[in-house]
């Protein structure tokens, strides 16, 4: 199985609000099985916004966490910043090649 990347788009009027929420959520996810890490990305060109990119060992690890009882409470701090202007504010990608 290949690693998986999950991207979730966010918007915030105040950058510090989303940064605070990101750090809070990241701390609560520190021991999630299969989660290899995550990053907060801020757009520097084009449409302003943020993306939280998480790296997972494989798709079953991500799916198990997503279906688990801790998923929604552990990500609650970021939920108000979800980019609702996008039809689908998240994406899941499997790594098929890398260097």
C-alpha positions as CSV (number, residue, x, y, z in Angstrom):
1,X,0.0,0.0,0.0
2,X,1.1,3.6,-0.7
3,X,1.1,6.6,1.6
4,X,-1.9,8.9,1.4
5,X,-2.2,12.7,1.5
6,X,-5.3,14.4,2.7
7,X,-5.9,18.1,1.9
8,X,-8.5,20.2,3.7
9,X,-9.1,23.8,2.5
10,X,-9.7,26.5,5.1
11,X,-10.4,30.3,5.2
12,X,-9.9,32.7,8.0
13,X,-10.1,36.5,8.2
14,X,-7.5,36.5,11.0
15,X,-4.4,34.3,10.2
16,X,-3.6,33.8,13.9
17,X,-7.1,32.2,14.5
18,X,-6.4,29.4,12.0
19,X,-2.8,29.0,13.2
20,X,-4.1,28.6,16.8
21,X,-6.7,26.1,15.8
22,X,-4.2,24.1,13.6
23,X,-1.8,23.8,16.6
24,X,-4.6,22.7,18.9
25,X,-5.8,20.0,16.5
26,X,-2.3,18.8,15.7
27,X,-1.6,18.3,19.4
28,X,-4.8,16.2,19.8
29,X,-3.7,14.0,16.8
30,X,-0.2,13.3,18.0
31,X,-0.7,9.7,18.8
32,X,-3.2,8.7,16.0
33,X,-2.0,5.3,14.5
34,X,-1.0,5.7,10.9
35,X,-0.7,9.5,10.9
36,X,2.8,10.4,9.8
37,X,2.5,14.2,10.2
38,X,0.7,17.3,8.9
39,X,1.4,20.8,7.7
40,X,-0.5,24.1,7.6
41,X,0.0,25.7,4.1
42,X,-0.9,29.3,3.4
43,X,-1.5,30.5,-0.1
44,X,1.0,33.1,-1.3
45,X,-0.4,33.5,-4.9
46,X,-3.9,33.5,-6.3
47,X,-6.9,32.9,-4.0
48,X,-6.0,33.5,-0.3
49,X,-6.6,30.7,2.1
50,X,-5.0,27.7,3.9
51,X,-4.7,24.0,3.4
52,X,-4.0,21.4,6.1
53,X,-2.1,18.6,4.5
54,X,-1.8,15.4,6.4
55,X,0.3,12.4,5.6
56,X,-0.9,8.9,6.3
57,X,0.8,5.5,6.2
58,X,-2.0,4.1,4.0
59,X,-5.6,4.6,3.1
60,X,-6.9,2.0,5.6
61,X,-5.2,4.0,8.4
62,X,-6.9,7.2,7.3
63,X,-10.2,5.6,6.9
64,X,-10.1,3.9,10.3
65,X,-9.4,7.3,12.0
66,X,-12.0,9.1,9.9
67,X,-14.7,6.5,10.9
68,X,-13.6,6.5,14.6
69,X,-15.3,8.3,17.4
70,X,-12.4,10.7,18.0
71,X,-12.3,12.1,14.5
72,X,-14.9,14.9,14.9
73,X,-14.0,16.0,18.4
74,X,-10.3,16.1,17.6
75,X,-10.7,18.3,14.5
76,X,-13.5,20.5,15.9
77,X,-11.2,23.6,16.4
78,X,-10.6,23.8,12.7
79,X,-14.1,23.1,11.5
80,X,-15.3,26.8,11.7
81,X,-12.6,27.7,9.2
82,X,-13.5,25.1,6.5
83,X,-13.7,26.8,3.1
84,X,-17.4,26.6,2.3
85,X,-17.0,28.5,-0.9
86,X,-15.5,25.3,-2.5
87,X,-18.0,22.6,-3.6
88,X,-15.8,20.0,-1.9
89,X,-13.3,21.5,0.6
90,X,-11.2,18.3,0.9
91,X,-9.4,15.8,-1.2
92,X,-7.7,12.4,-0.5
93,X,-4.8,11.4,-2.7
94,X,-2.7,8.2,-2.8
95,X,1.0,8.6,-3.6
96,X,1.7,6.8,-6.8
97,X,5.2,8.1,-7.5
98,X,7.8,10.1,-5.6
99,X,11.5,10.9,-5.8
